[in-house]
Each structure stands twice: as structure tokens, then as C-alpha cells.
Amino acid sequence: MIVKPYDMEAYALTPVQQDLLRLFSFDHSDSFAREIKAVLNSYFQSKIDEETDRLWEAGTLNEERLNQLRNEDLHKS
């Protein structure tokens, strides 16, 4: 059996990645990169906040569960 070092399909860029690359092709400045990073951080933070609120309202997340998570090693496999 021949094992390829990587699967080309796994490394294909997604449409979002392609769009981001096109964005960066117009402006190569560090300030532009920082601005895009800030926008993306803000977007994903709002998504995290929305999901956290949803879990809290559904009763899946509460003070007891938060305390459990604080003491749990989430990096273990």
C-alpha cells in the first residue's frame, strides 16, 4: 500500500479563505491586517456570546457547570 504524505483535498482552500486572500492582495499594510483581525475577532466573539447565552437560557450552562469547567483539564485527549 502506498501512503501519500498528504491528501490534496484536505489542503484545498475554502471559499472564505480564498476571499480573505483576495482582500489581502489589495492592501499589504500591517494596519490593514490588524483591522481585519479586529473585525474577525469581534465577529467570532459575538458568535461565542450568542451561543453562551443560548446555552444559559436552555439550562445547559449554569454556575455549577461553569465551576466544573474551571477545574477540568480541557487539553487532555
C-alpha positions as CSV (number, residue, x, y, z in Angstrom):
1,M,0.0,0.0,0.0
2,I,1.3,3.4,-1.0
3,V,0.7,6.2,1.6
4,K,0.7,9.7,0.2
5,P,2.2,12.3,2.6
6,Y,-0.9,14.4,2.4
7,D,-4.3,14.5,0.8
8,M,-4.6,17.4,-1.7
9,E,-8.3,17.7,-1.0
10,A,-7.5,18.4,2.7
11,Y,-5.4,21.3,1.7
12,A,-7.7,23.0,-0.8
13,L,-8.7,26.5,0.3
14,T,-12.3,27.1,1.3
15,P,-14.2,29.9,-0.4
16,V,-13.8,32.0,2.8
17,Q,-10.0,31.5,2.8
18,Q,-9.9,32.5,-0.9
19,D,-11.9,35.7,-0.2
20,L,-9.5,36.6,2.6
21,L,-6.5,36.1,0.4
22,R,-8.1,38.4,-2.2
23,L,-8.7,41.0,0.5
24,F,-5.0,41.0,1.5
25,S,-3.9,41.2,-2.2
26,F,-5.1,44.8,-2.3
27,D,-3.6,46.2,0.9
28,H,-0.3,44.8,2.3
29,S,0.0,47.1,5.3
30,D,0.2,46.0,8.9
31,S,-2.6,48.3,9.9
32,F,-4.9,46.7,7.4
33,A,-4.0,43.2,8.7
34,R,-4.7,44.4,12.3
35,E,-8.0,45.9,11.3
36,I,-9.1,42.7,9.6
37,K,-8.0,40.7,12.6
38,A,-10.0,43.0,14.9
39,V,-13.1,42.6,12.8
40,L,-12.8,38.8,12.7
41,N,-12.2,38.7,16.5
42,S,-15.3,40.8,17.1
43,Y,-17.4,38.6,14.8
44,F,-16.3,35.4,16.4
45,Q,-16.6,36.9,19.9
46,S,-20.2,37.8,19.2
47,K,-20.9,34.3,17.9
48,I,-19.4,32.9,21.2
49,D,-21.6,35.3,23.2
50,E,-24.7,34.3,21.3
51,E,-24.1,30.6,21.8
52,T,-23.2,31.1,25.5
53,D,-26.5,33.0,26.0
54,R,-28.4,30.2,24.2
55,L,-26.8,27.5,26.4
56,W,-27.5,29.5,29.6
57,E,-31.1,30.1,28.7
58,A,-31.6,26.4,27.8
59,G,-30.2,25.4,31.2
60,T,-27.2,23.6,29.7
61,L,-24.8,26.1,31.1
62,N,-25.1,27.3,34.7
63,E,-22.9,28.3,37.7
64,E,-22.4,24.7,38.7
65,R,-21.3,23.7,35.2
66,L,-19.0,26.7,35.0
67,N,-17.4,25.7,38.2
68,Q,-16.9,22.1,36.9
69,L,-15.3,23.5,33.7
70,R,-12.9,25.7,35.7
71,N,-11.4,22.6,37.4
72,E,-11.4,20.4,34.3
73,D,-8.3,20.0,32.1
74,L,-9.8,20.6,28.7
75,H,-6.5,19.9,26.9
76,K,-6.4,16.2,27.8
77,S,-7.2,13.9,24.9
